[in-house]
């Protein structure tokens, strides 16, 4: 069967929206009754008044700062006013990475966790994962949600899941070869690093039988995805999500965009300036996400700060869910460098798309006197000659200028000098003290 | 019933919803019978967690169409 749930995945859009509005009213009523945050913040809001998508715009947004404020110093520890079930029903603890401040603690009851796993069953099924797959997960699961859901969902699908956490890269590769894995779940960065390591062992990664890869934990620009597909000779799938709302959109076999996982989520893609107007197909907007069936941590209109391009509501795969065609970055990653708006994803796209000789890179943004200076450290393949290094520096400098309208200082470093990341790469470092 | 879902499928959906309700009802009864017994309480909680996923994907759809 092509669909995990053919009834909801092919439902006409107006029916999907009707279903989501019903779920939203239920969630709102539940949240007001069970979570202190909503009793305080939604005091004047009557769930029965939410009858259309326009009505939703009257509900306030929730952002990460709201969640932190609702948890810090509030009982029950550590989930505070966001908790939607009795504390004794919480069976799983997750937290955000804390990259932008104090971590947010996310409680899951058995029911809510199963809801998240069900969302991931949709994602994996859509990407072609089946009972016949042996899925290798080269990642050490921990307090973050990354790969936990994928692991549980793959098991629920009937895949054979091989966790590869407590091993180094060489050990993981050996295990992957030993068990004849057919599928991988990893970060894009680690997917590239593993391919490089496999090659360094004298083995062609394209010949070891990996058929599909689900990437998580980091943005996956099209150029990086294409590169992963080439080096592994595998189908590579992207998704988007976060610890707080769960994964909320993912790729189907067409791999031309991401489907919102409806009716599990009500997603609004809103004009970034006003945050009131839903953007049209082809326009960029900020995603506000409402997970509709998760009661342990109710979230309504969570401002993800993810900037996405809205896609068509039709897809050759037959699914009727709303789509997004690109994830271009995050509103909090956009910064001004010498008066020019800059997003680090543009550099990632350029390097992965046009410079296969670059293995790893790092971006440093510093204040030198009155001026911002942006340095790109690049680590080329081992064995690249002096002449080629000079040519690489020149071409890179020219292409960066065209792509970003900024002048970069290029610094070529030795092989192995830059860090390799397994989760949430930190390739961009803004050292100016404050963001403009 | 909704005309966007075929009659045969709609009938099957309704029957599935009935069975999901029965599972949920039976799990609730089992919980009452085994009140305070960990093996019953904790396994019922797991059953209800899975039932929630089924209700979300199947039962809610039937409720909307009715």
Boltz contact constraints between the chains, C-beta under 6 A:
constraints:
  - contact:
      token1: [A, 5]
      token2: [B, 57]
      max_distance: 6.0
  - contact:
      token1: [A, 7]
      token2: [B, 61]
      max_distance: 6.0
  - contact:
      token1: [A, 8]
      token2: [B, 57]
      max_distance: 6.0
  - contact:
      token1: [A, 12]
      token2: [B, 4]
      max_distance: 6.0
  - contact:
      token1: [A, 19]
      token2: [B, 64]
      max_distance: 6.0
  - contact:
      token1: [A, 110]
      token2: [B, 45]
      max_distance: 6.0
  - contact:
      token1: [A, 110]
      token2: [B, 46]
      max_distance: 6.0
  - contact:
      token1: [A, 110]
      token2: [B, 49]
      max_distance: 6.0
  - contact:
      token1: [A, 111]
      token2: [B, 49]
      max_distance: 6.0
  - contact:
      token1: [A, 111]
      token2: [B, 52]
      max_distance: 6.0
  - contact:
      token1: [A, 114]
      token2: [B, 49]
      max_distance: 6.0
  - contact:
      token1: [A, 114]
      token2: [B, 50]
      max_distance: 6.0
  - contact:
      token1: [A, 114]
      token2: [B, 53]
      max_distance: 6.0
  - contact:
      token1: [A, 118]
      token2: [B, 53]
      max_distance: 6.0
  - contact:
      token1: [A, 293]
      token2: [B, 56]
      max_distance: 6.0
